[in-house]
Amino acid sequence: MIRAIARGRTNQEIAAALFITLSTVKSHLATIQTKLGVRNRVEIAAWAWESRLMDS
């Protein structure tokens, strides 16, 4: 899910790709934000790139 966020996918696109509900995506997003100590999905994407989770 972090990779999808870093690629700019919307919550709806992530839900469809993972066959989960929109509310589940939002819940996971909130959990990820808390665990990483970030405020929004932009900071999640930045973390993913800085942590080398994404390909160049």
C-alpha positions in Angstrom: 0.0 0.0 0.0 2.9 2.4 0.7 4.2 1.9 -2.8 0.7 2.6 -4.3 0.6 5.9 -2.2 4.1 6.8 -3.4 3.0 6.2 -7.0 0.2 8.7 -6.5 -2.7 6.3 -6.5 -6.0 7.5 -5.0 -7.7 5.8 -2.1 -10.3 4.5 -4.5 -7.7 3.1 -6.9 -5.9 1.4 -4.0 -9.2 -0.1 -2.7 -10.0 -1.5 -6.2 -6.5 -2.9 -6.7 -6.5 -4.6 -3.3 -10.2 -5.7 -3.3 -10.8 -3.9 0.0 -13.2 -1.2 1.0 -12.5 2.5 0.9 -12.9 2.7 4.7 -10.3 0.0 5.1 -7.8 1.9 2.9 -8.4 5.0 5.0 -7.9 3.0 8.2 -4.6 1.5 6.9 -3.5 5.0 5.8 -4.1 6.4 9.3 -2.2 3.5 10.8 0.7 4.0 8.4 0.8 7.8 9.2 0.9 7.1 12.9 3.6 4.4 12.7 5.8 6.6 10.5 5.1 9.8 12.4 4.0 11.7 9.4 1.1 14.0 8.7 -0.1 13.2 5.3 0.3 10.9 2.2 2.9 13.2 0.7 5.2 12.5 3.6 4.4 8.8 3.3 5.6 9.0 -0.3 8.7 10.9 0.6 9.5 8.3 3.3 9.0 5.5 0.7 11.5 7.1 -1.7 14.0 8.0 1.0 13.8 4.5 2.4 14.5 3.1 -1.2 11.2 1.2 -1.3 10.6 2.7 -4.8 12.5 1.9 -7.9 14.2 4.8 -9.7 
